[in-house]
Amino acid sequence: MRIIYTISFLAFGTLFEWLGAVLFDKGNWLGGWSLLLSTIGSILGIIIGYKINKYYF
C-alpha cells in the first residue's frame, strides 16, 4: 500500500508547489514560497495517504 503514500505525496507536493509559484513567486518554481508550500503539501499528502490507507485498505 505504499503506492498510496507515494501518489498522495507527489500529488499534494506538486499542487502546493504550483500554487506557491503562481500565487506568490511570479512563476518561479524554485522560489522560497514555492518550496515552503511544497514541503507543507508533501507532509499533508503523507498524512492524507496514511488516513486513506487506514480507513479504506
N, C-alpha and C positions, 0 to 999 in steps of 0.2 A: 504493500500500500504506500510505498514511498513515492510513487508516481504522483499521488495526490498532493503531497507536500511540495514536490518539485514544480508541478503545474501552478499551484496557487502562489508559490514563492516567486516564480518568474512572471506570472501574470500581474500580480499586485505590485511587484517591484518595478516592472516596466511601465505600468499605468501611472504610478505615482511619480516616476522619473519624468515621464512625458508631461504630466501636469505641472511639475516644477519648472520644466524647461519652457513650457508655453506661457504659464501664468506669471512667473517671477523672473526668469533668467533670459528673456527675449530670445528664445530659441537655442540657447547654449545648453547642450545635453550634459556637459561636464562642469556646470556652474555649482555654486555652493548650495543653493536651494534645491536644485535638481538632485544632487547627491544625498542631501538630507532627507528629502521626501522619498527617494528610492530606498533608503535604509528603513525608514518608517514603514513604507509599503511592503518591504520584504518581511519584516518582523510580523506585520499584520497578516501577510499571506501565510506564514508558518502557523500562526495561531488559528486562522480560519481552516487551513488544511488539517490541523490536529482535530478541530471540532467536527469537521466533516467526516474524518476517519473514525472518530469516536462514536458518532451517532448513527452513521449510515453503513459502516462496514464492520 
